[in-house]
Amino acid sequence: GQGVSGLIGGRMNPPLTDQNGNPVQFERYRQWYLGADVDFTRISTNVNEISTLLPLVNICKLPLPSIEYSRVHKLRFNAFVIRN
C-alpha cells in the first residue's frame, strides 16, 4: 500500500501558525507498506448466507503487521497498520 504524511495542502502546505503565532512546519513525505492481506472470498462454505456475506467482509481490511518504508523513517516494522 501507499500513504503520505504531513500532507495538508494539495501541492504545498499552507502557512500555519500555532496559538502563539509561531509558524508550524509539516514535513511532507511518502510511505510504502508491505503486508499480508486476507481474501475472505477464498473460504469455502455450504451456508448460503455466509457465502453472500464474505465479499462484503472482504471490503474491510484487517490491521495486520507490515513493513513500512519512507525517507523519514527508512525501514520500520508496524505491528498494526492503523494511523491517525
PDB file of N, CA, C and O in Angstrom:
ATOM      1  N   GLY A   1       0.824  -1.181   0.000  1.00  0.00           N
ATOM      2  CA  GLY A   1       0.000   0.000   0.000  1.00  0.00           C
ATOM      3  C   GLY A   1       0.865   1.240   0.000  1.00  0.00           C
ATOM      4  O   GLY A   1       2.089   1.169   0.111  1.00  0.00           O
ATOM      5  N   GLN A   2       0.217   2.360  -0.124  1.00  0.00           N
ATOM      6  CA  GLN A   2       0.891   3.645  -0.136  1.00  0.00           C
ATOM      7  C   GLN A   2       0.227   4.577   0.858  1.00  0.00           C
ATOM      8  O   GLN A   2      -0.934   4.389   1.221  1.00  0.00           O
ATOM      9  N   GLY A   3       0.963   5.576   1.295  1.00  0.00           N
ATOM     10  CA  GLY A   3       0.423   6.584   2.179  1.00  0.00           C
ATOM     11  C   GLY A   3       1.261   7.841   2.121  1.00  0.00           C
ATOM     12  O   GLY A   3       2.349   7.845   1.544  1.00  0.00           O
ATOM     13  N   VAL A   4       0.764   8.896   2.709  1.00  0.00           N
ATOM     14  CA  VAL A   4       1.504  10.151   2.809  1.00  0.00           C
ATOM     15  C   VAL A   4       1.358  10.680   4.230  1.00  0.00           C
ATOM     16  O   VAL A   4       0.401  10.351   4.931  1.00  0.00           O
ATOM     17  N   SER A   5       2.288  11.478   4.633  1.00  0.00           N
ATOM     18  CA  SER A   5       2.218  12.110   5.944  1.00  0.00           C
ATOM     19  C   SER A   5       2.588  13.579   5.797  1.00  0.00           C
ATOM     20  O   SER A   5       3.428  13.938   4.972  1.00  0.00           O
ATOM     21  N   GLY A   6       1.961  14.416   6.595  1.00  0.00           N
ATOM     22  CA  GLY A   6       2.248  15.848   6.549  1.00  0.00           C
ATOM     23  C   GLY A   6       1.632  16.544   5.362  1.00  0.00           C
ATOM     24  O   GLY A   6       2.020  17.668   5.045  1.00  0.00           O
ATOM     25  N   LEU A   7       0.687  15.917   4.695  1.00  0.00           N
ATOM     26  CA  LEU A   7       0.063  16.487   3.505  1.00  0.00           C
ATOM     27  C   LEU A   7      -1.148  17.297   3.950  1.00  0.00           C
ATOM     28  O   LEU A   7      -2.215  16.740   4.212  1.00  0.00           O
ATOM     29  N   ILE A   8      -0.979  18.600   4.034  1.00  0.00           N
ATOM     30  CA  ILE A   8      -2.055  19.480   4.469  1.00  0.00           C
ATOM     31  C   ILE A   8      -2.716  20.118   3.254  1.00  0.00           C
ATOM     32  O   ILE A   8      -3.942  20.223   3.206  1.00  0.00           O
ATOM     33  N   GLY A   9      -1.931  20.544   2.279  1.00  0.00           N
ATOM     34  CA  GLY A   9      -2.451  21.128   1.045  1.00  0.00           C
ATOM     35  C   GLY A   9      -2.166  20.225  -0.130  1.00  0.00           C
ATOM     36  O   GLY A   9      -1.380  19.285  -0.014  1.00  0.00           O
ATOM     37  N   GLY A  10      -2.802  20.497  -1.280  1.00  0.00           N
ATOM     38  CA  GLY A  10      -2.648  19.653  -2.458  1.00  0.00           C
ATOM     39  C   GLY A  10      -1.251  19.689  -3.052  1.00  0.00           C
ATOM     40  O   GLY A  10      -0.654  18.634  -3.267  1.00  0.00           O
ATOM     41  N   ARG A  11      -0.710  20.874  -3.325  1.00  0.00           N
ATOM     42  CA  ARG A  11       0.615  20.988  -3.932  1.00  0.00           C
ATOM     43  C   ARG A  11       1.665  21.479  -2.939  1.00  0.00           C
ATOM     44  O   ARG A  11       2.851  21.179  -3.077  1.00  0.00           O
ATOM     45  N   MET A  12       1.223  22.230  -1.945  1.00  0.00           N
ATOM     46  CA  MET A  12       2.119  22.714  -0.904  1.00  0.00           C
ATOM     47  C   MET A  12       1.300  22.945   0.360  1.00  0.00           C
ATOM     48  O   MET A  12       0.089  23.159   0.297  1.00  0.00           O
ATOM     49  N   ASN A  13       1.962  22.900   1.487  1.00  0.00           N
ATOM     50  CA  ASN A  13       1.255  23.138   2.741  1.00  0.00           C
ATOM     51  C   ASN A  13       1.030  24.635   2.927  1.00  0.00           C
ATOM     52  O   ASN A  13       1.951  25.425   2.720  1.00  0.00           O
ATOM     53  N   PRO A  14      -0.180  25.036   3.314  1.00  0.00           N
ATOM     54  CA  PRO A  14      -0.417  26.459   3.558  1.00  0.00           C
ATOM     55  C   PRO A  14       0.318  26.912   4.807  1.00  0.00           C
ATOM     56  O   PRO A  14       0.596  26.096   5.685  1.00  0.00           O
ATOM     57  N   PRO A  15       0.638  28.190   4.905  1.00  0.00           N
ATOM     58  CA  PRO A  15       1.309  28.677   6.114  1.00  0.00           C
ATOM     59  C   PRO A  15       0.362  28.574   7.308  1.00  0.00           C
ATOM     60  O   PRO A  15      -0.740  29.123   7.283  1.00  0.00           O
ATOM     61  N   LEU A  16       0.793  27.874   8.345  1.00  0.00           N
ATOM     62  CA  LEU A  16       0.005  27.696   9.557  1.00  0.00           C
ATOM     63  C   LEU A  16       0.776  28.213  10.753  1.00  0.00           C
ATOM     64  O   LEU A  16       2.007  28.198  10.766  1.00  0.00           O
ATOM     65  N   THR A  17       0.041  28.674  11.764  1.00  0.00           N
ATOM     66  CA  THR A  17       0.669  29.135  12.999  1.00  0.00           C
ATOM     67  C   THR A  17      -0.015  28.474  14.185  1.00  0.00           C
ATOM     68  O   THR A  17      -1.180  28.085  14.111  1.00  0.00           O
ATOM     69  N   ASP A  18       0.727  28.354  15.280  1.00  0.00           N
ATOM     70  CA  ASP A  18       0.134  27.816  16.500  1.00  0.00           C
ATOM     71  C   ASP A  18      -0.575  28.941  17.255  1.00  0.00           C
ATOM     72  O   ASP A  18      -0.676  30.058  16.747  1.00  0.00           O
ATOM     73  N   GLN A  19      -1.059  28.661  18.443  1.00  0.00           N
ATOM     74  CA  GLN A  19      -1.820  29.660  19.203  1.00  0.00           C
ATOM     75  C   GLN A  19      -0.980  30.864  19.606  1.00  0.00           C
ATOM     76  O   GLN A  19      -1.531  31.915  19.934  1.00  0.00           O
ATOM     77  N   ASN A  20       0.355  30.729  19.587  1.00  0.00           N
ATOM     78  CA  ASN A  20       1.238  31.848  19.931  1.00  0.00           C
ATOM     79  C   ASN A  20       1.700  32.620  18.707  1.00  0.00           C
ATOM     80  O   ASN A  20       2.467  33.573  18.843  1.00  0.00           O
ATOM     81  N   GLY A  21       1.258  32.240  17.526  1.00  0.00           N
ATOM     82  CA  GLY A  21       1.651  32.928  16.305  1.00  0.00           C
ATOM     83  C   GLY A  21       2.934  32.412  15.683  1.00  0.00           C
ATOM     84  O   GLY A  21       3.408  32.973  14.696  1.00  0.00           O
ATOM     85  N   ASN A  22       3.509  31.344  16.245  1.00  0.00           N
ATOM     86  CA  ASN A  22       4.736  30.766  15.699  1.00  0.00           C
ATOM     87  C   ASN A  22       4.406  29.890  14.488  1.00  0.00           C
ATOM     88  O   ASN A  22       3.411  29.165  14.506  1.00  0.00           O
ATOM     89  N   PRO A  23       5.229  29.947  13.437  1.00  0.00           N
ATOM     90  CA  PRO A  23       4.950  29.109  12.263  1.00  0.00           C
ATOM     91  C   PRO A  23       5.090  27.619  12.589  1.00  0.00           C
ATOM     92  O   PRO A  23       5.986  27.212  13.329  1.00  0.00           O
ATOM     93  N   VAL A  24       4.190  26.822  12.023  1.00  0.00           N
ATOM     94  CA  VAL A  24       4.190  25.373  12.209  1.00  0.00           C
ATOM     95  C   VAL A  24       4.577  24.740  10.880  1.00  0.00           C
ATOM     96  O   VAL A  24       3.978  25.044   9.848  1.00  0.00           O
ATOM     97  N   GLN A  25       5.571  23.864  10.900  1.00  0.00           N
ATOM     98  CA  GLN A  25       6.035  23.197   9.690  1.00  0.00           C
ATOM     99  C   GLN A  25       5.603  21.739   9.692  1.00  0.00           C
ATOM    100  O   GLN A  25       5.735  21.050  10.704  1.00  0.00           O
ATOM    101  N   PHE A  26       5.093  21.274   8.573  1.00  0.00           N
ATOM    102  CA  PHE A  26       4.752  19.870   8.386  1.00  0.00           C
ATOM    103  C   PHE A  26       5.665  19.327   7.299  1.00  0.00           C
ATOM    104  O   PHE A  26       5.703  19.858   6.189  1.00  0.00           O
ATOM    105  N   GLU A  27       6.390  18.280   7.614  1.00  0.00           N
ATOM    106  CA  GLU A  27       7.232  17.645   6.612  1.00  0.00           C
ATOM    107  C   GLU A  27       6.376  16.688   5.797  1.00  0.00           C
ATOM    108  O   GLU A  27       5.738  15.791   6.348  1.00  0.00           O
ATOM    109  N   ARG A  28       6.365  16.882   4.476  1.00  0.00           N
ATOM    110  CA  ARG A  28       5.580  16.044   3.582  1.00  0.00           C
ATOM    111  C   ARG A  28       6.459  14.898   3.090  1.00  0.00           C
ATOM    112  O   ARG A  28       7.567  15.122   2.603  1.00  0.00           O
ATOM    113  N   TYR A  29       5.962  13.672   3.219  1.00  0.00           N
ATOM    114  CA  TYR A  29       6.720  12.531   2.704  1.00  0.00           C
ATOM    115  C   TYR A  29       5.797  11.367   2.389  1.00  0.00           C
ATOM    116  O   TYR A  29       4.715  11.231   2.960  1.00  0.00           O
ATOM    117  N   ARG A  30       6.256  10.531   1.463  1.00  0.00           N
ATOM    118  CA  ARG A  30       5.509   9.342   1.055  1.00  0.00           C
ATOM    119  C   ARG A  30       5.889   8.155   1.918  1.00  0.00           C
ATOM    120  O   ARG A  30       6.976   8.098   2.493  1.00  0.00           O
ATOM    121  N   GLN A  31       4.952   7.197   1.994  1.00  0.00           N
ATOM    122  CA  GLN A  31       5.189   5.961   2.732  1.00  0.00           C
ATOM    123  C   GLN A  31       4.732   4.795   1.863  1.00  0.00           C
ATOM    124  O   GLN A  31       3.729   4.893   1.155  1.00  0.00           O
ATOM    125  N   TRP A  32       5.465   3.706   1.920  1.00  0.00           N
ATOM    126  CA  TRP A  32       5.088   2.474   1.223  1.00  0.00           C
ATOM    127  C   TRP A  32       5.000   1.371   2.262  1.00  0.00           C
ATOM    128  O   TRP A  32       5.836   1.280   3.161  1.00  0.00           O
ATOM    129  N   TYR A  33       3.968   0.527   2.129  1.00  0.00           N
ATOM    130  CA  TYR A  33       3.729  -0.557   3.079  1.00  0.00           C
ATOM    131  C   TYR A  33       3.727  -1.896   2.360  1.00  0.00           C
ATOM    132  O   TYR A  33       3.233  -2.020   1.240  1.00  0.00           O
ATOM    133  N   LEU A  34       4.282  -2.880   3.019  1.00  0.00           N
ATOM    134  CA  LEU A  34       4.234  -4.252   2.533  1.00  0.00           C
ATOM    135  C   LEU A  34       3.711  -5.101   3.680  1.00  0.00           C
ATOM    136  O   LEU A  34       4.313  -5.164   4.752  1.00  0.00           O
ATOM    137  N   GLY A  35       2.579  -5.752   3.436  1.00  0.00           N
ATOM    138  CA  GLY A  35       1.977  -6.549   4.496  1.00  0.00           C
ATOM    139  C   GLY A  35       1.077  -7.622   3.922  1.00  0.00           C
ATOM    140  O   GLY A  35       0.786  -7.643   2.726  1.00  0.00           O
ATOM    141  N   ALA A  36       0.644  -8.509   4.792  1.00  0.00           N
ATOM    142  CA  ALA A  36      -0.242  -9.599   4.376  1.00  0.00           C
ATOM    143  C   ALA A  36      -1.661  -9.080   4.170  1.00  0.00           C
ATOM    144  O   ALA A  36      -2.059  -8.065   4.741  1.00  0.00           O
ATOM    145  N   ASP A  37      -2.409  -9.794   3.349  1.00  0.00           N
ATOM    146  CA  ASP A  37      -3.793  -9.454   3.094  1.00  0.00           C
ATOM    147  C   ASP A  37      -4.607 -10.741   3.121  1.00  0.00           C
ATOM    148  O   ASP A  37      -4.157 -11.766   2.608  1.00  0.00           O
ATOM    149  N   VAL A  38      -5.791 -10.704   3.707  1.00  0.00           N
ATOM    150  CA  VAL A  38      -6.644 -11.881   3.817  1.00  0.00           C
ATOM    151  C   VAL A  38      -7.757 -11.770   2.786  1.00  0.00           C
ATOM    152  O   VAL A  38      -8.440 -10.748   2.715  1.00  0.00           O
ATOM    153  N   ASP A  39      -7.946 -12.823   1.981  1.00  0.00           N
ATOM    154  CA  ASP A  39      -9.015 -12.865   0.988  1.00  0.00           C
ATOM    155  C   ASP A  39     -10.118 -13.785   1.509  1.00  0.00           C
ATOM    156  O   ASP A  39     -10.024 -15.007   1.401  1.00  0.00           O
ATOM    157  N   PHE A  40     -11.161 -13.183   2.073  1.00  0.00           N
ATOM    158  CA  PHE A  40     -12.243 -13.960   2.675  1.00  0.00           C
ATOM    159  C   PHE A  40     -13.076 -14.715   1.638  1.00  0.00           C
ATOM    160  O   PHE A  40     -13.739 -15.694   1.981  1.00  0.00           O
ATOM    161  N   THR A  41     -13.053 -14.279   0.381  1.00  0.00           N
ATOM    162  CA  THR A  41     -13.842 -14.964  -0.643  1.00  0.00           C
ATOM    163  C   THR A  41     -13.271 -16.340  -0.968  1.00  0.00           C
ATOM    164  O   THR A  41     -13.942 -17.137  -1.622  1.00  0.00           O
ATOM    165  N   ARG A  42     -12.074 -16.632  -0.538  1.00  0.00           N
ATOM    166  CA  ARG A  42     -11.466 -17.947  -0.774  1.00  0.00           C
ATOM    167  C   ARG A  42     -11.932 -18.995   0.230  1.00  0.00           C
ATOM    168  O   ARG A  42     -11.612 -20.175   0.088  1.00  0.00           O
ATOM    169  N   ILE A  43     -12.683 -18.574   1.240  1.00  0.00           N
ATOM    170  CA  ILE A  43     -13.206 -19.508   2.231  1.00  0.00           C
ATOM    171  C   ILE A  43     -14.408 -20.231   1.627  1.00  0.00           C
ATOM    172  O   ILE A  43     -15.358 -19.591   1.177  1.00  0.00           O
ATOM    173  N   SER A  44     -14.367 -21.539   1.616  1.00  0.00           N
ATOM    174  CA  SER A  44     -15.499 -22.303   1.075  1.00  0.00           C
ATOM    175  C   SER A  44     -16.440 -22.688   2.207  1.00  0.00           C
ATOM    176  O   SER A  44     -16.013 -23.140   3.269  1.00  0.00           O
ATOM    177  N   THR A  45     -17.727 -22.499   1.953  1.00  0.00           N
ATOM    178  CA  THR A  45     -18.742 -22.819   2.943  1.00  0.00           C
ATOM    179  C   THR A  45     -20.003 -23.298   2.228  1.00  0.00           C
ATOM    180  O   THR A  45     -20.254 -22.941   1.077  1.00  0.00           O
ATOM    181  N   ASN A  46     -20.777 -24.100   2.917  1.00  0.00           N
ATOM    182  CA  ASN A  46     -22.036 -24.598   2.364  1.00  0.00           C
ATOM    183  C   ASN A  46     -23.236 -23.762   2.808  1.00  0.00           C
ATOM    184  O   ASN A  46     -24.362 -24.027   2.388  1.00  0.00           O
ATOM    185  N   VAL A  47     -23.006 -22.765   3.643  1.00  0.00           N
ATOM    186  CA  VAL A  47     -24.084 -21.906   4.132  1.00  0.00           C
ATOM    187  C   VAL A  47     -24.202 -20.705   3.191  1.00  0.00           C
ATOM    188  O   VAL A  47     -23.266 -19.916   3.063  1.00  0.00           O
ATOM    189  N   ASN A  48     -25.350 -20.574   2.537  1.00  0.00           N
ATOM    190  CA  ASN A  48     -25.538 -19.512   1.547  1.00  0.00           C
ATOM    191  C   ASN A  48     -25.415 -18.117   2.139  1.00  0.00           C
ATOM    192  O   ASN A  48     -24.865 -17.224   1.495  1.00  0.00           O
ATOM    193  N   GLU A  49     -25.913 -17.912   3.349  1.00  0.00           N
ATOM    194  CA  GLU A  49     -25.845 -16.592   3.970  1.00  0.00           C
ATOM    195  C   GLU A  49     -24.393 -16.163   4.185  1.00  0.00           C
ATOM    196  O   GLU A  49     -24.035 -15.006   3.963  1.00  0.00           O
ATOM    197  N   ILE A  50     -23.576 -17.103   4.613  1.00  0.00           N
ATOM    198  CA  ILE A  50     -22.157 -16.783   4.825  1.00  0.00           C
ATOM    199  C   ILE A  50     -21.466 -16.539   3.489  1.00  0.00           C
ATOM    200  O   ILE A  50     -20.647 -15.627   3.377  1.00  0.00           O
ATOM    201  N   SER A  51     -21.781 -17.333   2.485  1.00  0.00           N
ATOM    202  CA  SER A  51     -21.194 -17.140   1.157  1.00  0.00           C
ATOM    203  C   SER A  51     -21.558 -15.776   0.586  1.00  0.00           C
ATOM    204  O   SER A  51     -20.760 -15.171  -0.129  1.00  0.00           O
ATOM    205  N   THR A  52     -22.753 -15.289   0.894  1.00  0.00           N
ATOM    206  CA  THR A  52     -23.187 -13.976   0.437  1.00  0.00           C
ATOM    207  C   THR A  52     -22.460 -12.860   1.176  1.00  0.00           C
ATOM    208  O   THR A  52     -22.163 -11.823   0.584  1.00  0.00           O
ATOM    209  N   LEU A  53     -22.170 -13.054   2.451  1.00  0.00           N
ATOM    210  CA  LEU A  53     -21.532 -12.007   3.257  1.00  0.00           C
ATOM    211  C   LEU A  53     -20.022 -11.912   3.066  1.00  0.00           C
ATOM    212  O   LEU A  53     -19.441 -10.856   3.316  1.00  0.00           O
ATOM    213  N   LEU A  54     -19.379 -12.984   2.633  1.00  0.00           N
ATOM    214  CA  LEU A  54     -17.909 -12.979   2.539  1.00  0.00           C
ATOM    215  C   LEU A  54     -17.370 -11.883   1.609  1.00  0.00           C
ATOM    216  O   LEU A  54     -16.380 -11.246   1.971  1.00  0.00           O
ATOM    217  N   PRO A  55     -17.960 -11.624   0.433  1.00  0.00           N
ATOM    218  CA  PRO A  55     -17.443 -10.496  -0.369  1.00  0.00           C
ATOM    219  C   PRO A  55     -17.588  -9.154   0.333  1.00  0.00           C
ATOM    220  O   PRO A  55     -16.754  -8.268   0.146  1.00  0.00           O
ATOM    221  N   LEU A  56     -18.630  -8.991   1.135  1.00  0.00           N
ATOM    222  CA  LEU A  56     -18.791  -7.737   1.886  1.00  0.00           C
ATOM    223  C   LEU A  56     -17.753  -7.617   2.991  1.00  0.00           C
ATOM    224  O   LEU A  56     -17.212  -6.537   3.227  1.00  0.00           O
ATOM    225  N   VAL A  57     -17.477  -8.732   3.670  1.00  0.00           N
ATOM    226  CA  VAL A  57     -16.446  -8.728   4.718  1.00  0.00           C
ATOM    227  C   VAL A  57     -15.077  -8.472   4.109  1.00  0.00           C
ATOM    228  O   VAL A  57     -14.201  -7.902   4.761  1.00  0.00           O
ATOM    229  N   ASN A  58     -14.890  -8.888   2.870  1.00  0.00           N
ATOM    230  CA  ASN A  58     -13.607  -8.719   2.185  1.00  0.00           C
ATOM    231  C   ASN A  58     -13.273  -7.249   1.952  1.00  0.00           C
ATOM    232  O   ASN A  58     -12.106  -6.912   1.751  1.00  0.00           O
ATOM    233  N   ILE A  59     -14.269  -6.371   1.974  1.00  0.00           N
ATOM    234  CA  ILE A  59     -14.035  -4.939   1.803  1.00  0.00           C
ATOM    235  C   ILE A  59     -13.253  -4.385   2.990  1.00  0.00           C
ATOM    236  O   ILE A  59     -12.399  -3.514   2.826  1.00  0.00           O
ATOM    237  N   CYS A  60     -13.548  -4.893   4.187  1.00  0.00           N
ATOM    238  CA  CYS A  60     -12.861  -4.438   5.402  1.00  0.00           C
ATOM    239  C   CYS A  60     -11.465  -5.052   5.462  1.00  0.00           C
ATOM    240  O   CYS A  60     -11.305  -6.262   5.306  1.00  0.00           O
ATOM    241  N   LYS A  61     -10.480  -4.228   5.683  1.00  0.00           N
ATOM    242  CA  LYS A  61      -9.105  -4.701   5.780  1.00  0.00           C
ATOM    243  C   LYS A  61      -8.710  -4.856   7.241  1.00  0.00           C
ATOM    244  O   LYS A  61      -8.947  -3.973   8.064  1.00  0.00           O
ATOM    245  N   LEU A  62      -8.113  -5.981   7.540  1.00  0.00           N
ATOM    246  CA  LEU A  62      -7.643  -6.223   8.900  1.00  0.00           C
ATOM    247  C   LEU A  62      -6.329  -5.491   9.133  1.00  0.00           C
ATOM    248  O   LEU A  62      -5.498  -5.430   8.227  1.00  0.00           O
ATOM    249  N   PRO A  63      -6.121  -4.936  10.318  1.00  0.00           N
ATOM    250  CA  PRO A  63      -4.854  -4.267  10.619  1.00  0.00           C
ATOM    251  C   PRO A  63      -3.752  -5.288  10.926  1.00  0.00           C
ATOM    252  O   PRO A  63      -3.421  -5.524  12.088  1.00  0.00           O
ATOM    253  N   LEU A  64      -3.198  -5.880   9.888  1.00  0.00           N
ATOM    254  CA  LEU A  64      -2.155  -6.885  10.057  1.00  0.00           C
ATOM    255  C   LEU A  64      -0.782  -6.222  10.122  1.00  0.00           C
ATOM    256  O   LEU A  64      -0.635  -5.084   9.677  1.00  0.00           O
ATOM    257  N   PRO A  65       0.221  -6.901  10.663  1.00  0.00           N
ATOM    258  CA  PRO A  65       1.576  -6.339  10.704  1.00  0.00           C
ATOM    259  C   PRO A  65       2.098  -6.031   9.298  1.00  0.00           C
ATOM    260  O   PRO A  65       1.737  -6.692   8.325  1.00  0.00           O
ATOM    261  N   SER A  66       2.951  -5.016   9.219  1.00  0.00           N
ATOM    262  CA  SER A  66       3.503  -4.620   7.926  1.00  0.00           C
ATOM    263  C   SER A  66       4.904  -4.046   8.104  1.00  0.00           C
ATOM    264  O   SER A  66       5.355  -3.754   9.212  1.00  0.00           O
ATOM    265  N   ILE A  67       5.559  -3.901   6.978  1.00  0.00           N
ATOM    266  CA  ILE A  67       6.857  -3.228   6.918  1.00  0.00           C
ATOM    267  C   ILE A  67       6.630  -1.922   6.180  1.00  0.00           C
ATOM    268  O   ILE A  67       6.024  -1.905   5.109  1.00  0.00           O
ATOM    269  N   GLU A  68       7.113  -0.834   6.748  1.00  0.00           N
ATOM    270  CA  GLU A  68       6.938   0.491   6.157  1.00  0.00           C
ATOM    271  C   GLU A  68       8.287   1.021   5.688  1.00  0.00           C
ATOM    272  O   GLU A  68       9.302   0.851   6.364  1.00  0.00           O
ATOM    273  N   TYR A  69       8.288   1.673   4.509  1.00  0.00           N
ATOM    274  CA  TYR A  69       9.489   2.367   4.045  1.00  0.00           C
ATOM    275  C   TYR A  69       9.115   3.807   3.742  1.00  0.00           C
ATOM    276  O   TYR A  69       8.123   4.070   3.062  1.00  0.00           O
ATOM    277  N   SER A  70       9.917   4.741   4.252  1.00  0.00           N
ATOM    278  CA  SER A  70       9.790   6.161   3.919  1.00  0.00           C
ATOM    279  C   SER A  70      11.170   6.784   4.055  1.00  0.00           C
ATOM    280  O   SER A  70      12.057   6.215   4.690  1.00  0.00           O
ATOM    281  N   ARG A  71      11.344   7.946   3.460  1.00  0.00           N
ATOM    282  CA  ARG A  71      12.652   8.603   3.561  1.00  0.00           C
ATOM    283  C   ARG A  71      12.899   9.139   4.958  1.00  0.00           C
ATOM    284  O   ARG A  71      14.048   9.375   5.329  1.00  0.00           O
ATOM    285  N   VAL A  72      11.850   9.337   5.739  1.00  0.00           N
ATOM    286  CA  VAL A  72      11.988   9.834   7.107  1.00  0.00           C
ATOM    287  C   VAL A  72      12.318   8.698   8.064  1.00  0.00           C
ATOM    288  O   VAL A  72      13.285   8.788   8.820  1.00  0.00           O
ATOM    289  N   HIS A  73      11.526   7.628   8.039  1.00  0.00           N
ATOM    290  CA  HIS A  73      11.720   6.520   8.975  1.00  0.00           C
ATOM    291  C   HIS A  73      12.569   5.392   8.398  1.00  0.00           C
ATOM    292  O   HIS A  73      12.885   4.432   9.101  1.00  0.00           O
ATOM    293  N   LYS A  74      12.933   5.501   7.139  1.00  0.00           N
ATOM    294  CA  LYS A  74      13.660   4.439   6.427  1.00  0.00           C
ATOM    295  C   LYS A  74      12.827   3.163   6.466  1.00  0.00           C
ATOM    296  O   LYS A  74      11.721   3.144   5.926  1.00  0.00           O
ATOM    297  N   LEU A  75      13.312   2.125   7.072  1.00  0.00           N
ATOM    298  CA  LEU A  75      12.596   0.854   7.123  1.00  0.00           C
ATOM    299  C   LEU A  75      12.190   0.585   8.565  1.00  0.00           C
ATOM    300  O   LEU A  75      13.027   0.608   9.467  1.00  0.00           O
ATOM    301  N   ARG A  76      10.894   0.328   8.782  1.00  0.00           N
ATOM    302  CA  ARG A  76      10.456   0.018  10.138  1.00  0.00           C
ATOM    303  C   ARG A  76       9.288  -0.969  10.100  1.00  0.00           C
ATOM    304  O   ARG A  76       8.570  -1.069   9.105  1.00  0.00           O
ATOM    305  N   PHE A  77       9.119  -1.682  11.191  1.00  0.00           N
ATOM    306  CA  PHE A  77       8.068  -2.678  11.336  1.00  0.00           C
ATOM    307  C   PHE A  77       6.893  -2.062  12.082  1.00  0.00           C
ATOM    308  O   PHE A  77       7.077  -1.428  13.121  1.00  0.00           O
ATOM    309  N   ASN A  78       5.688  -2.246  11.559  1.00  0.00           N
ATOM    310  CA  ASN A  78       4.471  -1.799  12.226  1.00  0.00           C
ATOM    311  C   ASN A  78       3.696  -3.021  12.683  1.00  0.00           C
ATOM    312  O   ASN A  78       3.373  -3.895  11.879  1.00  0.00           O
ATOM    313  N   ALA A  79       3.398  -3.081  13.968  1.00  0.00           N
ATOM    314  CA  ALA A  79       2.618  -4.203  14.471  1.00  0.00           C
ATOM    315  C   ALA A  79       1.212  -4.174  13.884  1.00  0.00           C
ATOM    316  O   ALA A  79       0.655  -5.222  13.557  1.00  0.00           O
ATOM    317  N   PHE A  80       0.631  -2.976  13.746  1.00  0.00           N
ATOM    318  CA  PHE A  80      -0.684  -2.802  13.146  1.00  0.00           C
ATOM    319  C   PHE A  80      -0.655  -1.572  12.257  1.00  0.00           C
ATOM    320  O   PHE A  80       0.014  -0.588  12.572  1.00  0.00           O
ATOM    321  N   VAL A  81      -1.377  -1.627  11.149  1.00  0.00           N
ATOM    322  CA  VAL A  81      -1.374  -0.517  10.190  1.00  0.00           C
ATOM    323  C   VAL A  81      -2.557   0.398  10.437  1.00  0.00           C
ATOM    324  O   VAL A  81      -3.357   0.633   9.531  1.00  0.00           O
ATOM    325  N   ILE A  82      -2.678   0.910  11.629  1.00  0.00           N
ATOM    326  CA  ILE A  82      -3.727   1.882  11.943  1.00  0.00           C
ATOM    327  C   ILE A  82      -3.018   3.205  12.194  1.00  0.00           C
ATOM    328  O   ILE A  82      -2.176   3.313  13.085  1.00  0.00           O
ATOM    329  N   ARG A  83      -3.361   4.189  11.412  1.00  0.00           N
ATOM    330  CA  ARG A  83      -2.746   5.515  11.528  1.00  0.00           C
ATOM    331  C   ARG A  83      -3.811   6.554  11.814  1.00  0.00           C
ATOM    332  O   ARG A  83      -4.970   6.390  11.433  1.00  0.00           O
ATOM    333  N   ASN A  84      -3.414   7.631  12.491  1.00  0.00           N
ATOM    334  CA  ASN A  84      -4.324   8.754  12.745  1.00  0.00           C
ATOM    335  C   ASN A  84      -4.389   9.628  11.533  1.00  0.00           C
ATOM    336  O   ASN A  84      -5.100  10.633  11.534  1.00  0.00           O
TER     337      ASN A  84
END
